[in-house]
């Protein structure tokens, strides 16, 4: 069963309702933004963000994303950037992007989803895939557990 958003209801409330159905804990930051911390093997963790990405017609698009590493001042070296773009073509869910957060450019891993067609299980899968993939690349590129 998927969620049907009602007029005036924020993304956060809709995501929270879906998450509750599968026992997933989310923290509401504002009506259009929630966070979800996930535990990973070897004591690692990853923070996943879910926020409004706008509308497509009458449907709400939610961006599910996690930071991977802070971008270097001069940007990524060309060979790394090209490698990440090539990797994008291999992912079943998601891809790399860059997001500005509080004045810092972050390499992120993300997936956009249509809220109105999202089931509780699909939400859990998307958060799990985005979080675990972001963490894998955080280890490869940053060798830390910063996010």
Helices and strands as residue ranges (DSSP letters): H 11-21, E 27-30, E 33-39, G 41-43, E 45-56, E 59-70, H 78-88, E 95-101, E 104-114, G 115-117, H 120-141
